[in-house]
């Protein structure tokens, strides 16, 4: 199972919006509405930000939103804040009781 | 969301074995499926395995199938990962994570991880 494709980096200024893509295939992202997004600060454990493509767990700001079109899912962070600077990973159910993660995107707040 | 604390990591030679533990607290451990996820130094996340809330089903990534075994003891609120025939490429921080609802691929609580270094 190949890792999902993500851009290595993304950036934006405080207050701006940035979108991170996550591209897979019809066997994973495109085949199921089971895409999640995680935020990971350096040296910390990942934190669930989005599940089921577009749902937010309790406590996650509504500045974070998710969507999907075909084999590509996207995470949009609006109103960028300094603390949003982190690595972001997508994940998807890949069928046959497997999960695949994306390669990760480093988000920089300029 | 409770707390998860991994232990058992360390330095080991290729071909040897190691057992990781993950102690859960603050939630009803026996109600939740659990996962192991690892992260090689400077690399991304890699899903390894899932175990059902009652231990009745376990599924593994191809990279560790046949070498790693996941188990749990609900009476001790503890999750385990038995790792055999370790390879240099198994060097990583190993996280346990709570399942949000298989097969969602959503993990809503994570431990801080334990580092496994495989080197001769």
Contacts between the chains, C-beta under 8 A, distances in Angstrom:
chain1	res1	chain2	res2	distance
A	1	B	61	7.4
A	1	B	62	6.9
A	3	B	44	6.7
A	32	B	103	7.5
A	34	B	103	6.1
A	34	B	104	5.0
A	34	B	105	5.3
A	34	B	106	7.7
A	35	B	105	7.5
A	36	B	104	6.8
A	36	B	105	5.4
A	36	B	106	4.5
A	36	B	107	7.7
A	38	B	45	7.3
A	38	B	107	7.9
A	40	B	45	7.9
A	44	B	112	7.8
A	45	B	95	6.1
A	45	B	110	3.9
A	45	B	111	6.5
A	45	B	112	5.6
A	45	B	113	6.3
A	46	B	37	7.9
A	46	B	45	6.6
A	46	B	95	7.6
A	46	B	107	7.6
A	46	B	110	5.8
A	47	B	110	7.5
A	48	B	100	7.0
A	48	B	106	6.0
A	48	B	107	6.3
A	48	B	108	5.1
A	51	B	100	6.1
A	51	B	104	5.9
A	51	B	106	3.9
A	51	B	108	7.9
A	52	B	104	6.4
A	52	B	106	7.4
A	57	B	108	6.2
A	89	B	44	6.3
A	89	B	45	5.3
A	91	B	45	7.5
A	91	B	47	7.3
A	91	B	105	4.5
A	91	B	106	7.8
A	92	B	105	5.8
A	93	B	103	4.4
A	93	B	104	6.8
A	93	B	105	4.7
A	97	B	50	7.3
A	97	B	59	3.8
A	97	B	103	7.1
A	98	B	47	7.5
A	98	B	59	7.3
A	98	B	61	6.6
A	99	B	35	7.9
A	99	B	47	4.0
A	99	B	50	7.7
A	99	B	61	7.9
A	99	B	103	7.7
A	99	B	105	4.4
A	100	B	47	7.0
A	100	B	105	8.0
A	101	B	37	8.0
A	101	B	44	6.0
A	101	B	45	4.4
A	101	B	46	6.4
A	101	B	47	6.2
A	102	B	44	7.1
A	103	B	44	5.0
A	104	B	44	4.3
A	104	B	45	7.4
